[in-house]
Amino acid sequence: PVDLSRVLQASVDSVFDLAAAKNVRIEFDSGADEILLLDEERIIQVLINLLSNAIKFSPESEAIRIEHEEKGEFFEIRVVDRGRGVAPE
């Protein structure tokens, strides 16, 4: 069992300097009180990867948002940015 807010905060803390250098904000619900069954280190690793990519491809002064939602027996965490995205091909 892992506290979601701790996972989100650890992920954001890990990329803080990278985001600050590009003047990109990372927004998330720091009061998330969900307790999830997951591998904390692996989820943080995945979130750091997604956040790093979002920072890299986001325009300066933009915001990146971490969203989460319960979906039945699963829980979805999304990193949402305004970067150029991946080419269809």
C-alpha positions in Angstrom: 0.0 0.0 0.0 1.4 3.4 -1.0 0.1 6.9 -0.5 -0.5 8.5 -3.9 0.4 12.0 -2.7 3.8 10.8 -1.7 4.4 9.2 -5.1 3.4 12.3 -6.9 5.4 14.6 -4.7 8.6 12.4 -5.1 8.2 12.4 -8.8 7.8 16.2 -9.1 10.7 16.8 -6.7 12.9 14.6 -8.9 12.3 16.8 -12.0 12.0 20.2 -10.2 15.3 21.6 -11.4 14.6 20.6 -15.0 11.2 22.2 -14.9 12.5 25.4 -13.2 15.3 25.7 -15.9 12.6 25.8 -18.6 10.1 27.9 -16.5 7.6 25.1 -16.7 5.1 24.5 -13.8 4.0 21.1 -12.7 0.5 21.1 -11.1 -1.0 18.2 -9.2 -3.4 17.5 -6.3 -0.9 17.4 -3.4 -3.8 16.4 -1.1 -4.6 13.2 -3.0 -5.5 10.8 -0.2 -5.7 7.6 -2.2 -3.8 4.5 -0.9 -2.9 2.3 -3.9 -1.3 -1.2 -4.2 1.7 -0.6 -6.4 5.4 -0.8 -6.8 6.4 2.7 -5.5 9.8 2.8 -7.0 8.7 1.7 -10.5 5.7 4.1 -10.6 8.0 7.0 -9.6 10.4 5.9 -12.3 7.7 5.9 -14.9 6.3 9.3 -13.8 9.8 10.8 -13.8 10.2 9.6 -17.4 6.8 11.0 -18.5 7.4 14.3 -16.7 10.9 14.7 -18.1 9.6 14.2 -21.7 6.7 16.6 -21.0 9.1 19.2 -19.8 11.5 18.7 -22.7 8.7 19.2 -25.3 6.6 21.8 -23.6 6.8 25.4 -24.5 8.4 27.7 -21.9 6.1 29.0 -19.2 3.5 26.3 -19.8 2.0 24.1 -17.1 2.1 20.3 -17.0 -0.7 18.7 -15.1 -0.7 15.3 -13.3 -4.2 14.0 -13.2 -5.6 10.8 -11.6 -8.8 9.0 -11.7 -10.3 5.8 -10.3 -11.6 3.5 -13.1 -13.4 0.6 -11.7 -10.8 -1.7 -10.0 -7.9 0.3 -11.7 -6.5 3.7 -11.1 -5.2 5.9 -14.0 -2.5 8.5 -13.6 -2.0 10.9 -16.6 0.7 13.4 -17.4 -1.0 16.1 -19.5 1.1 18.7 -21.4 0.8 21.0 -24.4 3.9 19.7 -26.2 3.9 18.9 -29.9 3.1 15.3 -29.3 4.2 12.2 -31.3 4.0 12.2 -35.1 1.3 9.8 -36.3 3.8 7.8 -38.4 
